């Protein structure tokens, strides 16, 4: 049934019927409730309240602006005062006058005295004279060296260049050296050695004689030296090869017209005679032998006096044979051996040995010559007498 029929008023009519101002009723004696807001089904969006900061910003920026303006005026006044004071400063005025006098087109008064001017003039004349003398000398003798000295310097430079060129190992030479080392160590018979040893015609009788008593056995090569491990000295080179049972063998080689070849004599330690033949025949003429040498203090029988002779212990390769070698003190060979053993107490030189004609001992010999510092003997490795070595060392 519609609302009008029942006599019930609508919510809008009910709201309009309610009083809009607080009134006291006789029944309750209190204040009346405020009217309820008019309901609506549409969403109500509350507008955000944004305060206006413009007036506040104007008020806050007015004061700093004025203060900054006053400060700027104060600073400007200070600068002006300083500028005025600077212009009125006598010291500054003197400097300005000096600058103006030094400007182009303005004559500048000299501040030097007559004595100072004279001293500078004399010094200039001396410098000019020395320069003229040096120039004249340069025209006569070049850059201060004579022609003989220039030739000597050029010769030395050429020798050094040759040494540097000889001390470099090319890729082809390194490949050939390692191949020759492998062929030498893995040779099955002594006939295979003929193609890889140096001076085969001269050393072949020694090879046959040596390997009759010591049969040749091929090695199993485990490792060959790298290029950086190869040692090179002019036409001589050496490297360490590792063979079976991890034994390390030093292989000395030489550059020859036929190529790089192994030095069989230094590999075996063979001299002009075998050690057995040398001890059995006891030659009185010097014989080239490769030894291990170190200073010794043994004086007996044929060489009893330490004041006249120096003693050295001599050993063969592998220390299979042992001798005592003596040299007269003050001779060149004594000076050479003392100088070398002072650097390395045990060295491996090539020397010449002989027995005394009236020798009574089986193990005492005389050292007559130092042939080479190592066991590889060539024209480049032979020891030559130096002027500095002619002075004998102090005797004990």
Secondary structure, DSSP 8 states (H G I E B T S, - for coil): --HHHHT---HHHHHHHS-SS--B-TTT-SB---------SS-----------HHHHHHHHHHHHHHHHHHHHHHHHHHHHHHHHHHH-HHHHHHHHHHHHTSTTS-------HHHHHHHHHHHHHHHHHHHHHHHHHHHHTTT--HHHHHHHHHHHHHHHHHHHHT---HHHHHHHHHHHHHHHT-SSGGGGTTTBSSHHHHHHHHHHHHHHS------EEE---TTT-EEETTEEEEEEEEGGG-EEEEEEEEETTEEEE-HHHHHT--SS-HHHHHHH--SS-EEEE-EEEEE---BTTB--TTTEEEEEEE-GGG-SEEEEEEETTSHHHHHHHHHHHH-SEE--EEEEE--TT---SSEEEEEEEEESSS---TTTB----GGGGS-----
